[in-house]
Amino acid sequence: MQDIRNVAVIAHVDHGKTTLVDKMMLAGKLFRDGQDNSGEVLDSNDLERERGITILSKNVSINWKGVKINILDTPGHSDFGGEVERVLNMADGCLLLVDAFEGPMPQTRFVLQKALQLGLKPIVVVNKVDKPNCRPDEVYEMVFDLMCDLNATEEQLDFKVVYGSAKNGWMAEDWQKPTDNIEYLLDKIVEIIPAPKHLDGTPQMLITSLDYSSYTGRIAVGRVHRGELKNGMNITICHRDGTKEKTKIKELRTFEGMGHKPTDVVKSGDICAVVGLERFEIGDTIADWENPEALPPIAVDEPTMSMLFTINDSPFFGKEGKFCTSRHINERLQKELEKNLALRVRPYEDSTDKWIVSGRGVLHLSVLVETMRREGYELQVGQPQVIYKEIDGVKCEPIEELTINVPQDYSSKMVDMVTRRKGELTGMDTEGDRVNITFDIPSRGIIGLRTNVLTASQGEAIMAHIYKEYQPYKGEITRRLNGSMIAMETGTSFAYSIDKLQDRGKFFIDAGEEVYYGQVVGEHIHDNDLVINVTKAKQLTNVRASGSDDKARVIPKTVMSLEECLEYIKEDEYVEVTPKNMRIRKVILDHQERKRSNKI
């Protein structure tokens, strides 16, 4: 029986998880000597690299002094909590990674709470101790207080602390005495994290994640809970809905390094991949052929935000995308449901080309839209809406805990901005020249808040939020006050006309861009919508006159990311997403029809 350790790495966004895992892979000799391919190997997806966040959880295994260590990398963002809940089911212990300056953040708290409830044994890694003005000893105290708050057991509170810098590749017992490698951490993992218990009996394995190969199709990944699985063995799959299906394992693989290795037997406690199963979902149990016993399926928190997805029906339909029809979009959403646990999709009323897609937050939904866009899909999405619930006859809405860390000079601005959005101030701590402000705020209030907070603090603010609970409805919140500037005709925009209209607001288009009637081309300075003609060219006459030949001076357009567009739009607007462009448009394109519908 091989000695095994299963460890999940937990941390807030940007505290250095992926870098640490890279260094552990280097220490485990996963690359050829002299070769350092450790440039964030696990964040292999383009989106993850661009945003610098982990979205999909992945696992690798290294061999350290004869012990196999399975490392599970988890996302730090609470919008991807569905990923985290699955992964922790496979681990026996966790590495809690904390920045030596920032300390534990709200999202760390979210994942740590899940880990402690599952009884995982933690090792605390205080990372980035090479940063100036870091405070490792204070951070250690903060972690201890956090664990007490989360009702950790005595055994969990007796945790080991390792200090170091993942970027510089060292870990040690004392942060003032740097070493030149991370061996101390790996030794502590082997020493402190318990080996998985070996349970005899009929085989049981909970499917906790999916892999996909273009040769063999979908692959079930999970940890063998009891007994052992063998190659070619007959098994029963117990589905989440209680049905059972008999089938056979075609091939078994264990994780070795960054890939898989075929094997004949996997004993309880190890993580493996099963190839050749036809129908299965995350949360199903692979059990014995004759006496199948199901394990409890993974419980996942409910979604709190929803968005309307619909086919692209703008005048530019089908010009840029490969997949545009409702059938394509429906198939793609159904495929996403297979692996994205926290997502829900349902048809909109009786329509065949509209869907209500619900998820954990704006980021969770926008990552799906961005992925679809890159795969060649064209679609339109509506304004993100909060999911209300009725509890004991009272209308309730999701409330989030929001933390804003800003220099002291901006703290009053932040408090003013959040309280206007129905936020309640719950705490303020001063750390040096910065202030940590905590609020309870409705999820609705957070939509579109980040841009304003960054503008008001000149880019200095660090903002994090996490879902807390449902509370009674807090009342109306005013969102964007300014109206939109809407194109009157379809055609090419001219610098001449944009120049003449610049005092009316800011533009989202440049000269020379194709626009269509009903497209939102800018933000009006007043609160009403304004229909403008940006396709009007200069009259070319043969008459010379002083003053009529001014040069057009066009201010560069305002560029918004997908999240910013989603947070910006009003209820009567869509974001049209194609592989090449993102445009904002009115739901009703025709100006006269819009007027009529507003009167009703």
GUTOR-218552 format. One line per 10 residues: number of its first residue (from 1); their letters; for each residue x, y, z of C-alpha. Coordinates in Angstrom, 1 decimal, padded with zeros to 4 digits. Layout:
N
NUM) A) X:Y:Z; ... .
//
This chain:
600
1) MQDIRNVAVI) 000.0:000.0:000.0; 001.6:003.3:-001.1; 001.8:006.1:001.4; -000.5:008.9:000.3; -001.4:012.5:001.4; -004.3:014.4:-000.1; -004.0:018.2:000.4; -006.2:021.1:-000.8; -004.6:024.5:-001.2; -006.9:027.3:000.1 .
11) AHVDHGKTTL) -006.3:031.1:-000.3; -007.8:034.4:-001.2; -007.4:035.6:-004.8; -003.8:036.7:-005.5; -002.2:035.4:-002.3; 000.1:033.0:-004.3; -001.6:029.6:-004.4; -000.7:028.7:-008.0; 002.9:029.9:-007.6; 003.3:027.8:-004.5 .
21) VDKMMLAGKL) 001.9:024.7:-006.3; 004.4:025.4:-009.1; 007.3:025.4:-006.6; 006.1:022.2:-005.0; 006.0:020.6:-008.5; 009.6:021.8:-009.1; 010.7:020.2:-005.7; 008.9:017.0:-006.7; 011.1:016.8:-009.8; 008.2:017.0:-012.3 .
31) FRDGQDNSGE) 010.3:018.9:-014.8; 013.6:017.6:-016.3; 016.7:018.8:-014.5; 017.6:022.3:-015.3; 014.2:022.9:-016.8; 011.8:025.3:-015.0; 008.5:025.2:-016.7; 006.7:026.4:-013.6; 005.1:029.5:-015.0; 001.7:028.9:-013.4 .
41) VLDSNDLERE) 001.2:025.5:-014.9; -002.2:024.9:-013.4; -003.7:028.2:-014.6; -003.6:026.8:-018.1; -006.9:028.3:-019.4; -006.4:031.7:-021.3; -009.0:033.4:-019.1; -007.3:032.3:-015.9; -004.0:033.7:-017.2; -005.4:037.0:-018.3 .
51) RGITILSKNV) -007.3:037.7:-015.1; -004.7:036.1:-012.8; -007.4:034.0:-011.0; -008.0:030.3:-010.7; -011.5:029.3:-012.1; -011.3:025.6:-012.5; -009.9:023.4:-009.8; -007.1:021.0:-010.9; -005.0:018.3:-009.3; -001.4:017.2:-009.6 .
61) SINWKGVKIN) 000.6:014.7:-007.7; 004.3:014.7:-006.6; 006.5:012.1:-005.0; 008.3:013.3:-001.9; 010.6:010.9:000.0; 008.5:007.9:-001.1; 005.2:009.5:-000.2; 002.7:010.4:-002.9; 001.2:013.9:-002.3; -001.9:014.7:-004.3 .
71) ILDTPGHSDF) -002.2:018.5:-004.4; -005.7:020.0:-005.2; -005.6:023.6:-006.3; -008.9:025.5:-005.4; -010.2:028.8:-006.7; -010.0:031.7:-004.3; -013.0:033.6:-005.6; -016.3:033.0:-003.8; -018.2:033.1:-007.1; -016.5:029.7:-007.8 .
81) GGEVERVLNM) -017.6:028.2:-004.5; -019.1:025.3:-006.4; -015.6:024.2:-007.4; -014.3:024.5:-003.9; -017.1:022.4:-002.3; -016.3:019.5:-004.6; -012.6:019.6:-004.2; -012.5:019.6:-000.4; -014.4:016.3:-000.4; -011.2:014.7:-001.8 .
91) ADGCLLLVDA) -008.8:016.0:000.7; -007.7:015.0:004.2; -005.9:018.2:005.1; -005.5:021.7:003.7; -002.8:024.3:003.3; -004.2:027.7:004.3; -002.2:030.3:002.4; -002.3:033.9:003.8; -000.6:037.0:002.6; 001.9:038.3:005.2 .
101) FEGPMPQTRF) 000.6:041.9:004.8; -003.2:041.5:004.0; -003.9:038.7:006.4; -007.0:036.5:006.0; -009.6:038.0:003.7; -013.4:037.4:003.5; -013.2:034.8:000.7; -010.5:032.9:002.6; -013.0:032.7:005.5; -015.6:031.2:003.1 .
111) VLQKALQLGL) -013.4:028.3:002.0; -011.8:027.7:005.4; -015.2:027.4:007.0; -016.1:024.7:004.5; -012.8:022.9:005.1; -013.1:023.0:009.0; -016.7:021.7:008.8; -015.4:018.7:006.8; -012.8:018.1:009.6; -009.7:018.8:007.5 .
121) KPIVVVNKVD) -006.4:019.3:009.4; -004.9:022.7:008.5; -001.3:023.9:008.0; -001.0:027.7:007.8; 001.4:029.1:005.3; 002.2:032.8:005.8; 003.4:033.7:002.3; 005.1:036.9:000.8; 007.2:037.6:004.0; 009.7:039.2:001.7 .
131) KPNCRPDEVY) 007.3:042.1:001.0; 008.2:045.4:002.7; 005.9:046.4:005.7; 004.7:042.8:006.1; 003.6:041.6:009.6; 003.8:037.8:009.8; 003.3:037.6:013.6; 000.2:039.8:013.6; -001.2:037.7:010.6; -000.6:034.5:012.6 .
141) EMVFDLMCDL) -002.8:036.0:015.4; -005.5:037.0:012.9; -005.6:033.4:011.5; -005.9:032.0:015.0; -008.8:034.4:015.8; -010.5:033.5:012.5; -010.3:029.8:013.3; -011.8:030.4:016.8; -014.7:032.4:015.1; -015.3:029.5:012.8 .
151) NATEEQLDFK) -015.6:027.0:015.7; -012.5:025.0:014.9; -011.9:022.0:017.2; -009.0:021.9:019.7; -007.0:019.7:017.3; -007.6:022.1:014.4; -006.6:025.1:016.5; -003.2:023.4:017.3; -002.0:024.2:013.8; 001.5:024.4:012.5 .
161) VVYGSAKNGW) 002.7:027.6:010.9; 005.2:027.8:008.0; 006.7:031.1:006.8; 008.2:031.8:003.5; 008.0:033.3:000.0; 006.6:031.1:-002.8; 007.8:033.4:-005.5; 011.4:033.2:-004.2; 011.0:029.5:-003.6; 011.7:029.1:000.1 .
171) MAEDWQKPTD) 009.8:028.0:003.3; 011.1:027.9:006.9; 010.0:027.7:010.5; 011.2:031.3:011.2; 010.5:034.1:008.7; 013.6:035.9:009.8; 015.8:033.0:008.8; 015.2:032.3:005.0; 016.3:029.0:003.5; 016.9:028.2:-000.1 .
181) NIEYLLDKIV) 014.2:025.6:-000.7; 010.6:024.6:000.2; 011.6:021.2:001.7; 010.5:022.2:005.2; 006.9:022.6:004.0; 006.8:019.3:002.2; 008.2:017.5:005.3; 005.5:019.1:007.4; 002.8:018.0:005.0; 004.0:014.4:005.3 .
191) EIIPAPKHLD) 004.3:014.7:009.1; 001.1:016.5:010.0; -001.6:015.8:007.3; -003.1:012.4:008.2; -002.8:009.6:005.6; -006.3:008.6:004.3; -008.0:005.9:006.4; -008.0:002.5:004.6; -011.6:001.2:004.7; -012.3:-002.4:003.7 .
201) GTPQMLITSL) -015.5:-003.5:002.2; -017.5:-003.1:-001.0; -016.1:-000.3:-003.3; -017.5:003.2:-003.0; -016.3:006.3:-004.8; -017.9:009.7:-005.0; -017.5:011.5:-008.4; -016.3:015.0:-007.5; -015.0:016.3:-010.8; -014.9:015.7:-014.5 .
211) DYSSYTGRIA) -012.1:015.5:-017.0; -012.6:015.3:-020.7; -010.5:013.7:-023.4; -011.3:013.8:-027.1; -010.4:010.1:-027.4; -012.3:008.6:-024.5; -015.0:011.2:-023.8; -015.9:012.2:-020.3; -013.8:010.9:-017.4; -015.0:010.6:-013.8 .
221) VGRVHRGELK) -012.6:011.8:-011.2; -012.9:011.2:-007.4; -011.5:009.6:-004.4; -012.0:006.0:-003.5; -013.8:006.1:-000.2; -013.9:002.4:000.6; -012.6:-000.9:-000.8; -010.8:-000.9:-004.1; -011.6:-000.4:-007.7; -010.1:-002.8:-010.4 .
231) NGMNITICHR) -009.6:-002.4:-014.1; -012.4:-004.0:-016.1; -014.5:-004.5:-013.0; -018.4:-004.5:-013.1; -019.9:-001.7:-011.0; -023.2:000.1:-010.3; -023.5:003.9:-010.6; -025.9:005.3:-008.0; -027.3:008.6:-009.5; -028.2:011.6:-007.4 .
241) DGTKEKTKIK) -031.9:011.1:-008.2; -031.8:007.6:-006.6; -031.8:005.6:-009.9; -029.1:002.9:-010.3; -027.3:001.8:-013.5; -025.0:-001.2:-014.0; -021.9:-000.7:-016.1; -018.2:-001.6:-016.4; -014.9:000.2:-015.8; -013.0:000.2:-019.1 .
251) ELRTFEGMGH) -009.8:001.8:-017.7; -008.5:003.1:-014.4; -005.9:005.8:-014.1; -004.1:007.5:-011.1; -002.6:011.0:-011.2; 001.1:011.2:-011.6; 002.7:014.5:-012.1; 000.5:016.6:-014.3; -001.0:013.7:-016.2; -002.6:010.3:-015.7 .
261) KPTDVVKSGD) -001.0:006.9:-015.5; -003.0:003.6:-016.2; -003.2:001.2:-013.3; -004.8:-002.1:-012.4; -006.0:-001.4:-008.8; -006.8:001.8:-006.9; -007.1:001.3:-003.1; -009.2:003.4:-000.7; -007.8:006.9:000.0; -006.2:007.5:-003.4 .
271) ICAVVGLERF) -007.6:009.8:-006.1; -008.3:008.3:-009.5; -009.9:008.8:-012.9; -012.3:006.2:-014.3; -012.7:006.0:-018.1; -015.5:004.4:-020.0; -018.6:005.3:-018.0; -021.5:006.5:-020.2; -024.0:008.4:-018.0; -022.8:010.0:-014.8 .
281) EIGDTIADWE) -022.8:013.4:-013.1; -020.9:015.1:-010.3; -022.2:013.8:-007.0; -023.0:010.2:-008.3; -021.4:007.2:-006.5; -019.6:004.4:-008.1; -020.5:001.4:-006.0; -020.5:-002.4:-005.9; -022.1:-004.5:-008.7; -024.3:-006.6:-006.3 .
291) NPEALPPIAV) -024.8:-004.5:-003.2; -024.6:-000.9:-004.2; -024.5:001.7:-001.4; -024.6:005.4:-002.3; -022.5:008.0:-000.6; -024.3:011.3:000.4; -024.1:013.6:-002.7; -022.3:017.0:-002.6; -024.4:019.8:-001.2; -024.0:023.0:-003.1 .
301) DEPTMSMLFT) -025.1:026.5:-002.0; -028.0:027.9:-004.0; -027.3:030.6:-006.7; -028.0:034.3:-005.8; -028.0:036.0:-009.3; -029.7:035.4:-012.5; -029.4:036.7:-016.1; -031.4:036.5:-019.2; -029.5:034.8:-022.1; -031.1:035.1:-025.6 .
311) INDSPFFGKE) -030.1:034.7:-029.2; -028.5:037.6:-031.0; -031.3:039.3:-033.1; -029.5:042.6:-033.8; -029.0:043.8:-037.4; -025.4:042.5:-037.3; -026.6:039.0:-036.5; -024.3:036.2:-037.7; -021.6:038.5:-039.1; -018.9:037.6:-036.5 .
321) GKFCTSRHIN) -019.9:034.4:-034.8; -019.9:030.7:-035.8; -022.7:029.5:-033.5; -025.8:031.8:-033.5; -028.9:029.8:-033.3; -031.0:028.9:-030.3; -030.1:025.2:-030.7; -026.4:025.9:-030.5; -026.8:028.1:-027.4; -029.1:025.6:-025.7 .
331) ERLQKELEKN) -026.7:022.7:-026.3; -023.8:024.8:-025.0; -025.6:025.7:-021.8; -026.7:022.1:-021.2; -023.1:021.0:-021.6; -021.9:023.6:-019.1; -024.4:022.3:-016.5; -022.6:018.9:-016.5; -019.5:020.3:-014.9; -020.6:023.7:-013.4 .
341) LALRVRPYED) -022.3:022.6:-010.2; -023.5:026.0:-009.0; -025.2:026.9:-012.3; -028.9:026.6:-013.1; -030.6:027.0:-016.5; -034.3:027.2:-017.2; -036.3:028.3:-020.3; -037.8:031.8:-020.0; -041.6:031.6:-019.7; -042.8:029.9:-023.0 .
351) STDKWIVSGR) -039.9:031.1:-025.2; -037.6:028.7:-027.1; -034.8:031.2:-027.6; -034.5:032.8:-024.1; -033.1:031.2:-021.0; -032.7:032.3:-017.4; -029.2:031.4:-016.2; -028.6:031.6:-012.5; -025.2:031.5:-010.7; -023.2:032.7:-007.7 .
361) GVLHLSVLVE) -022.5:036.2:-008.9; -021.7:038.5:-011.8; -018.2:037.1:-012.2; -019.4:033.5:-012.2; -021.9:034.3:-015.0; -019.5:036.6:-017.0; -016.8:033.9:-017.1; -019.4:031.6:-018.8; -020.3:034.4:-021.3; -016.6:035.1:-022.0 .
371) TMRREGYELQ) -015.9:031.4:-022.5; -018.8:031.1:-025.0; -017.7:034.2:-026.8; -014.2:032.8:-027.3; -015.6:029.5:-028.6; -017.4:031.4:-031.4; -020.9:031.9:-030.0; -023.0:035.0:-030.5; -025.6:035.8:-027.9; -027.2:038.7:-026.0 .
381) VGQPQVIYKE) -027.5:039.0:-022.2; -029.7:041.1:-020.0; -029.1:043.0:-016.8; -028.0:040.7:-013.9; -030.9:040.3:-011.4; -030.8:039.2:-007.8; -032.9:036.1:-006.9; -035.5:037.0:-004.2; -037.0:034.4:-001.9; -040.0:034.5:000.3 .
391) IDGVKCEPIE) -039.2:033.4:003.8; -042.1:033.2:006.3; -044.2:035.5:004.0; -041.5:038.2:003.9; -039.7:039.1:000.6; -036.0:038.5:001.3; -032.9:039.2:-000.8; -029.3:038.0:-000.5; -027.0:040.1:001.7; -023.2:040.1:001.2 .
401) ELTINVPQDY) -020.3:041.0:003.6; -018.2:043.6:001.8; -014.7:044.6:002.9; -013.0:047.7:001.4; -009.4:048.4:002.3; -008.5:052.1:001.4; -006.1:054.8:002.5; -007.6:056.8:005.4; -008.2:059.9:003.3; -010.8:058.1:001.2 .
411) SSKMVDMVTR) -012.7:056.3:004.0; -015.5:058.8:004.3; -016.2:058.7:000.6; -016.4:054.9:000.7; -018.9:054.9:003.7; -021.0:057.5:001.9; -021.0:055.5:-001.4; -022.0:052.2:000.3; -024.6:053.5:002.6; -026.4:055.1:-000.3 .
421) RKGELTGMDT) -026.7:051.6:-001.7; -028.4:050.4:001.5; -025.1:049.1:003.0; -024.7:049.0:006.8; -021.3:049.8:008.4; -020.3:046.9:010.7; -016.7:047.6:011.5; -013.6:049.8:010.9; -010.0:048.8:011.7; -007.0:051.0:011.1 .
431) EGDRVNITFD) -003.8:049.3:009.9; -001.0:051.8:009.4; -002.2:054.5:007.0; -005.0:052.2:005.6; -008.5:051.4:006.9; -010.3:048.2:006.6; -014.1:048.9:006.4; -016.7:046.1:006.7; -020.3:046.4:005.5; -023.4:044.3:005.2 .
441) IPSRGIIGLR) -024.8:045.2:001.8; -027.6:043.8:-000.5; -026.1:041.9:-003.5; -028.0:044.4:-005.7; -025.9:047.2:-004.2; -022.6:045.6:-005.2; -023.5:045.5:-008.9; -021.6:048.4:-010.5; -019.9:049.4:-007.2; -016.4:048.3:-008.0 .
451) TNVLTASQGE) -015.9:050.9:-010.8; -017.1:053.7:-008.6; -015.0:052.6:-005.7; -011.9:052.5:-007.8; -012.6:055.9:-009.4; -013.3:057.6:-006.0; -010.1:056.1:-004.4; -007.9:056.8:-007.4; -007.4:053.1:-007.9; -006.1:052.5:-004.3 .
461) AIMAHIYKEY) -009.1:050.4:-003.0; -009.0:046.7:-002.5; -012.6:045.3:-002.5; -013.8:041.8:-001.6; -017.3:040.5:-000.9; -018.9:037.2:000.0; -022.5:036.0:000.3; -023.7:035.9:003.9; -027.4:035.2:004.1; -030.9:036.2:003.0 .
471) QPYKGEITRR) -032.4:039.2:004.9; -035.7:041.1:004.4; -035.8:043.4:001.3; -034.0:046.7:002.0; -035.9:049.0:-000.4; -035.1:050.7:-003.7; -031.5:051.3:-004.7; -030.8:053.9:-007.4; -028.4:052.5:-010.0; -027.0:054.5:-013.0 .
481) LNGSMIAMET) -028.7:057.9:-013.2; -027.4:059.0:-016.7; -029.4:058.2:-019.8; -028.0:056.6:-023.0; -027.1:058.1:-026.4; -028.7:056.0:-029.0; -027.8:055.7:-032.7; -030.6:056.9:-035.1; -029.4:055.1:-038.2; -027.4:052.1:-039.3 .
491) GTSFAYSIDK) -024.1:053.0:-041.0; -020.5:054.1:-040.4; -019.9:056.7:-037.7; -018.0:059.8:-038.7; -015.5:061.9:-036.7; -017.3:065.0:-037.9; -020.6:064.1:-036.2; -019.0:062.6:-033.1; -017.0:065.8:-032.7; -020.1:068.0:-032.8 .
501) LQDRGKFFID) -021.9:065.8:-030.2; -019.1:065.5:-027.7; -020.5:068.0:-025.3; -023.6:065.8:-024.9; -021.8:062.9:-023.1; -019.0:060.3:-023.4; -018.9:057.9:-026.4; -018.4:054.1:-026.5; -017.5:054.1:-030.2; -014.7:055.5:-032.3 .
511) AGEEVYYGQV) -015.0:057.2:-035.7; -015.2:054.6:-038.5; -017.0:052.0:-036.5; -020.2:050.3:-037.9; -023.3:051.1:-035.8; -027.0:050.1:-036.1; -030.2:052.0:-035.2; -031.0:051.3:-031.5; -027.4:050.7:-030.5; -026.2:052.6:-027.4 .
521) VGEHIHDNDL) -023.2:054.5:-028.6; -022.6:056.6:-025.5; -023.7:057.9:-022.1; -025.8:061.1:-022.0; -024.8:063.7:-019.4; -028.5:064.1:-018.4; -030.8:061.3:-017.1; -032.9:061.0:-020.2; -032.1:059.0:-023.3; -031.0:060.9:-026.4 .
531) VINVTKAKQL) -031.3:059.7:-030.0; -028.4:061.0:-032.1; -027.1:060.7:-035.6; -023.5:059.7:-035.7; -023.5:058.6:-039.3; -023.9:062.2:-040.7; -020.9:063.2:-042.9; -019.7:066.7:-043.6; -021.3:068.5:-046.5; -018.6:068.7:-049.2 .
541) TNVRASGSDD) -019.4:072.0:-051.0; -017.1:074.1:-053.2; -017.6:077.2:-051.0; -014.7:078.2:-048.8; -015.5:080.0:-045.5; -013.3:080.8:-042.5; -014.4:078.8:-039.5; -016.2:076.0:-041.3; -013.0:073.9:-041.8; -012.2:073.1:-038.1 .
551) KARVIPKTVM) -010.5:069.8:-037.5; -012.5:067.2:-035.8; -011.0:066.5:-032.4; -012.4:063.2:-031.1; -011.8:062.1:-027.5; -010.9:058.4:-027.3; -013.9:056.1:-026.6; -014.6:054.6:-023.2; -013.7:050.9:-023.3; -015.5:048.6:-020.8 .
561) SLEECLEYIK) -014.9:045.0:-019.9; -017.7:042.4:-020.1; -018.3:042.7:-016.3; -018.4:046.5:-016.5; -020.9:046.3:-019.4; -023.2:043.9:-017.4; -023.1:046.2:-014.4; -023.6:049.3:-016.5; -026.7:048.4:-018.5; -030.3:049.3:-017.6 .
571) EDEYVEVTPK) -033.3:047.0:-017.5; -034.3:047.9:-021.1; -030.9:047.2:-022.5; -028.9:044.1:-023.6; -025.2:043.4:-024.0; -024.7:041.9:-027.5; -021.6:039.6:-027.2; -019.9:038.3:-030.3; -016.4:036.8:-030.7; -015.0:040.1:-031.9 .
581) NMRIRKVILD) -017.1:042.8:-030.2; -019.3:043.7:-027.3; -022.1:046.3:-028.0; -024.8:047.7:-025.8; -028.2:048.0:-027.4; -031.8:048.8:-026.4; -034.1:045.7:-026.2; -036.6:047.6:-028.5; -034.4:049.0:-031.3; -037.1:051.2:-033.0 .
591) HQERKRSNKI) -037.3:054.6:-031.4; -041.0:055.1:-032.0; -041.9:051.7:-030.5; -039.7:052.4:-027.4; -041.7:055.6:-026.9; -045.0:053.8:-027.1; -043.9:051.0:-024.7; -042.8:053.6:-022.2; -046.2:055.2:-022.2; -048.0:052.0:-021.3 .
//
